[in-house]
Amino acid sequence: MKTNHRRSFVARPHRDQAMFKTSAAAPLSGKSFGASIGNDFTNGNRGMAKSKRGAKKFIRSRIRHHENAATRKLVHEDNA
């Protein structure tokens, strides 16, 4: 049977992403956001990767939402 890797291939172990923390600031709105993931991964490495991706997505979406709101507020103040 064919395999998709060379002979004597050994995959590197995944880096443990437990207790990952990230934060970012939204300069226009003046707010900062943070997110972290715990240590309970029920689906192995895929669960760990999805948890990290979810934390990063949360930060990006919150920043985008508050920056858009601040931009709308500035536009509204300029027109008034």
N, C-alpha and C positions, 0 to 999 in steps of 0.2 A: 504494500500500500504506500502511496506517495504521502509525504509529509510536507508541510510548509516551512520547514526549517532544515538547516544543515545538520549533519551528524555531529554528535557530541555537543549540541546546542544546549545551554543551560540558561534559562531565563533568570534575570536578576530579580531579587525579591523587591516587592513594592516598599516604598518609603512609608513609614507609619505617620499618618496625618492626624492622629488623635490630638485633641486639645488645640487644634488650629485656631488662630485668632487673626482677624484682619480688621482694619478700620480705615476710614477715608473721610475727608472733609469736603463739603460743598462750598466753594468760596463765595459764590453769588448770594446764596441764602444764609451763609454764616452758620451752618449746622454741621455737625459731625456725626457719623454713624459707625457702629462697630457690630461685629458678629463673630461668633465662635461656634465650634462644633465639639461635641462631647467625645466619649470614648466607647459608646455602645454601637457597634456596627454588627448588624445581624446578617448581612449578606456578603461578608468577606471584604475583599479589596474593592469590589464594585460599590458596596455601601459606603465605604470610606471616601471614594472619589465623588460619589453623588452628594454626600454631605458637604464636602468642601465646595463643590460647584454651587450648591444651593446657598451657602453662606456668601460666596462671592456675588451670586446673582442678586441676593437680597440687598447687599451694599450698593450695587450698581443701580438697581431699580429705585431704591430710596433716594439716592443722589439725583438721578434723572428726574424723579417726580418733584422734589423740592427745588431743583434748579429751574425746571419748567414753570413751576408756580411763581418763583421769584421773578423770572423773566416776564411772565404775564402781568405781574403786579407792577413792575417798572414801566411796561408799555402802557398800562392803564393810567398810571400816575402822570406820565408824560403827556397823554392825550387829554387829561382832565384839566 
